[in-house]
Amino acid sequence: MKSTIVDGGETVSVGDYVCFKHCIEQTGEIKAIRRNSLGQIELTLESTDDCGGLTRTMMYAEDCWVE
């Protein structure tokens, strides 16, 4: 998949940035979009952690938004 809709109705694509909450609210770049075996849309997100390192996180599209 190349694009999907996140919470709030915004269409996003690989390379776009979205907000998500994983312990704290964060922003991450979409690296991949795929549909899992249950039909849910999963986004692979890359964000910078507090120490400057990169973290990859999987979030459902419905749990992400654009500000």
Order of alpha helices (4+ residues) and beta strands (2+ residues): beta-beta-beta-beta-beta-beta-beta
